[in-house]
Each structure stands twice: as C-alpha cells, then as structure tokens.
C-alpha cells in the first residue's frame, strides 16, 4: 500500500513506508542536530525499545502491536537508520549513538523507563541509561552484549571480515547486511518480500548504508566505549531484569546469556526455542508474552533458572 508523503511533527514520513506493515504515527524530534524519528504508541509504563544493525523501529512493529495495550511503547531510529536523519559530519560510532539516545530520553522527559535492547541497542542503550539510572525501573535484555570482546575469536573474526575493507564495500555496494543478515536472523519464520522492502528502502544508497558498514568494525574498535559501558553496569544491577533470548542466534550464544545472568542478579530468563537474532520480529508473540507476564515483577522474587518457550504448534 503506497501513499503520498505526509508531514509529521518535524519531518516527513516517506511514501515507501507501508501503513499496513507499520501502522503507527511517525513522530520526529531534533536531538543535537539529528532529526530523530520514533513511534510512541499506547499507555502505561514506558517501554523504550532500541534496535541494532541494520534495522530500525520497524523491527519492533509486531511486538508493539501486542504490547501497546499494557505499555507506552517508544521506539526511536538511530541517526542514519530508518527514518532518522543524521547531523552533518556525524561519525556513526556507538559512543555518539549513546549520546543521542541519552539526549532523546532527556528531550522527551522520560522516566519510569523499562529499557528493552537487542544487538547494538544493548551497549548503546545501557551506556545512555547508566547515566540516568534513576529514571529506569527495569531492563529487558534481548540478544546483545555490553563488554569488550578482545580474545573472543567468534566476534573478532566477524569484525575483521565484515568490518574490513571488503566487507564494508559489500555492505555499501550490495546492502549485504540487509540482504543477508535479516533473513539469516529469522529462524522461526521467513521474512516476506514486503518486509524486506522496508529494510532496503531505508538504506537505498551507498551513503545511506555507511552507518551499517561502520558497526561491524566497531565491535573491536570501540573497545574503550564497551569497557566503559561494562564498568557502568553496576549502576543498573539493582533493577529487575528480563533476559529474553533466542537460542538460534548466529551472533550471540549461551555464554553471552549466562554472562548477563551473572551481571543482573534480579533477573528472570526466558529462552525462546528456535528464535533467531532478531527475536522481537522472529517470535513477536513469545517476546511480547514474556514481557507482559514478567511485568510488574515481584520485588522479592529470586532470579529464576532459564525457561524455554517452545514454538507454538
């Protein structure tokens, strides 16, 4: 379903965005010179949903439709991703993204936040949140990390290949991260052509694909940022946390999940059997159900052992 461009608060929602797939009002705000697109749906506790590479708020669309009756779901696009426009000269590095997300939280005056993260949304969102720990009431940790990966060949090899000159050119020239990683990150279901069109249209040119080409190299180059983020995690360790984890992820493994369990003592774990890297899109029913059944958590409840939700028959 195509439609004409229409203005919103401070920007324009492009005509390629399909209302049937993304049935939310597009909102825009300016943060440090960036025009940030976001959706703000529903009412209740604030659920701040942060995406990673190479996605945008679209990756949360099915989860939002299932959660907005219970939560105020806010999902921004990082500068250069989705419908957000970066300021001139922006470097697209994780520390810069964290500063933007912090400014976004401040700009909207958000408090009582349940922060939901996945992929690069993890270290970016947690770095911003640790500086505003008093505004948070909970964490939802999807498949992500928030520490340096030096010495881990799994991540170092990926970063060297996809973040090197050849990998970066393939990403810029062929939109490799969208065309390969998004289908590979869905294991329970197959991503449709129309869904893929929404990811491709958000990154239509070499220039527009530059942000997604930078992230792979930053897995190792941003070690200082990741070390600082890891060091800030104790400021959030008192919060109730839901670890909801797809166990068929090509990127993040059981050992990352167990590390989160050791870092967040007040956690509840839900393992989504057979769900891939983009678990919020691959298994939106189970992802949303895990959140609604967990919140509000019992303050006296101890951390539970991992529990697996099998794919519905």
N, C-alpha and C positions, 0 to 999 in steps of 0.2 A: 504494500500500500504506500504509494508515493504521495507526497504532499508539498505544497509550496512552503518556502521558508517563512518562519514567523518569528517576530521579535519576542524576547522574554525580558527579564529584569534589566540585564546589562549586556546581552549578547543575542546571537541568533542561532536557533536550532536549525541545522541544515536539513535540506529536503530529503537526503538519503536515510535519515533516521526513520524507522518504520514504527508507526504508532501501535500496530498490532503486536510487535515484539517488545517495544519499550513504552508501555502505556502510562508514562509519568510526565508531569510537568518538568521541563528543563528550567533550572534556575542558574543564575550566574552572579558571581561576586568578584571583586578585584582584591587580590592579596599580593602585596609587594610588587605591583606592576603586572602580575599574571591575571588573566581572565579565567577564573575557575568555574567550571560547570559542575553542578551537583543536582541530585534529586533529594527531596525532603518529603517523605510520604508517611502518613499515619500519625498516631499519637501514642503517648506513653513514655516509658524510659527511652532515653536517647541511645540508639544503636548506630554507631559510627562505623561504616563498612569501607575498608580500604583495599583497593585492588593492587595487583602487581604488574608484571611484564608478560605479554604485550596487550593486556586487557584494559578495560575502562569500567565505569559503573554498570555497563551493560551485563557484565559477568554475574552481577548480583540480582538481575531482574526477577528471576523466578523465586529467589529467596525473599525478596522484598514483598512480592505479592502475597506470600504466605505469612509474613511477619508483621505487616503494617497494621493489622488489627490489634496487635499487642504492644508494638513498639513504634517510636518515631524513627524511621529508617532514613539515615542521611548517608549518601554515597557520593563523594567527590571524585573527579578525574584529576590525576596528577598533571602538572603542566606538560603540554606536548602529547598527552594521551586523550583519547575520546574526543570530547568537545571543548577541552580546555586549551587556551592559547598562552604560550609562554611569553614572558617579557624578553625584550631584545637582549641577546648575549647570554641567555641562560645556559648553564653547563649540563643540566640534567643529571647531576650527581646525587646520590642518596642523601647526603647531608643537606643539600639545597632543597630536596623534596621534603625532608623532615621539617625544615624551617617553614616551608609553605603550608604544610598540614598544621603546624602549630599556629601559624597566622590565621588559617581558616577556622580553627577552633576558637581563637580569640575573636575573630571578626563576627562569628555567629553567636558569641557569648554562650557557648555550650557548657553545660555542667551535668553532673549525674550521668556521665558517659559510660556506656558499655562499649569498649573498643573491640571491633572484630577485624582480624587481619588474616592475610594469606599472601604467600610469595613475598615479593619486595615490600608489600604493605606491612609486613611484620616489623623489620628493623626500622623502617621509616616511621610508622605509626607509633611504635614503642619509644623511639627516641623523642618524638614530639610529646608523647604522653608523660614520660618520666619527668619532664619539666613542669608538668601540670597535674601531678599525681592527685592533688586534692580535688580535681574535677572528675576523677574517674570513680566508678563504682564496681566495675567488673571487666574481665577480659575474655574474649573468645579467640582462641588461637587455632587457626587452620594450619595447613601445611606450609610451614615457614621456618625461619631461624632468626637469630639476632646476636651473633657472635662471629669472630674471625674464623676462617676455615683453613688457615695455614696448616699444611701437613696432611690434609684430607684429600687424597687423590681424586675421589669422586667429584668434588667441587672444583679442585684446581684444574683438572683436565678439561672439564666443561668450560671453565672460564677461559682457559688458554685457547681452546679451539673456537668457541663461539664469540669470544671477546677479542680474538686476534684479527689481523688484517683481512684474512679470507672470510672468516665468519661474519665480520662486520659488513663487508661488501655484499655478502649473500643476503644479509638482513636488509640492507638498504636497497639493493637492486631487486631482489625477488620476494621481499616481505616474508623471509624464511620463518621468523618466529611466529607469525600469524598462521601461515600456510601449513607449517609442520607441527609446532608445539601445541596449538589449540586443539587440533584433532587428537594428538597424542595424549593430551592431558584429560581427555574424557574417555573413561573406560566402561562405564555402565551404559552409556548411550552414544549414539553417533550424532555429531554436530551437523545441523542441517545447512543446506546451501544458503538459505536466507540469514541464518545466524552468522555464518562466515562472512556474508556480505557486509554485516555491520562492523565486524572487526577489520575487514580490508578497507572499507570506506573511511575508517578513522585514521588510517595510515596510508594515504594514497600515493605519496611521493617519496623520493629519496630523503628530502629534507625532513619531511614529517616522520620518517622512520628512524631518524637519528637517535631519538631518545631510547627506542627499544634496542638499538645497536650498542648503546653505551652500557646498559645494565649488565650484560654478561661479563664484561671486563671488570666491572666494579665489585664483583664477588670477591676478587682478590685485591684489587687496587684500593678499595675503601676499607682496608683493614683497620685503620685508625678510627674511622666512624663506627665500624662494627664493634671494636673493642670498647669504645666509649658507650655504645648502646648496651653492651653486655654489662658494663660496670654500673649502669643506671638501673638495671632490672630490680635490684633490691628495693628501690623506691616503690615498686609496684607489687612486690611479693606478698603483701598483706591482702591483696584483692582476691575475691572469689574468681576462679578461672574455669572456663570450659575449654578443654582441649578436644576439638572435633577433627578427626584425622582420616583422610582417605588412605587406605593401605595399599593401593595400587599405583602410587605416585612414582614417576620416573626420577623425580628430583629429591624429595625429602623422604627419609626412611624411618624405620622403627627407632633407630638410635637417636634421631633428632626429636622424635616424640617423647622418648624417655628422658631426654635432657630437659625438655620443657616440664615434665612431671617433677623432676628434681628441683627445678628453679622456682616452681609455683606450688608451694605447699598446700594451698587451699584449692586444689584442682579437682575437677571431675573429668574423666576421659570417656569419650565416645569414639570408637573406631568404626568407620563406615566401610564395611567389607566391600572390596571391589571398586571403590570410588577412586578416581584419579586425582591428578594435581589440582585441577580446577573443581574442587569438590562442591563448592557452592552452586555451580552450574551443572555439574555431572550428577549430583544427588541432592537437588534442592529440597525435596520432601524431607529426607532424613536430616539434612543440615538444619532446616528450619525447626523441625521437631526436636532436635537436640537442644536448640536454644530455648524454645518455649517450655520444654519440660524441666530445664535447669533453672530458669529464672522465674522468681527470685530464689536464690539458693538459701538453704538453711545455714545460718551463721555458725552453728555448732557441728555441722556435718564434716566428718573427716574426709580426706581425699580418698576417692574410690579407685579400685583397680580398673584397668581398661575394660570397656564393654563393647562388644561388637554388634552393630546393627546389620543384619543380613539384607541383601537386596530383596525388595518385595517381589513375590511371585506373581 
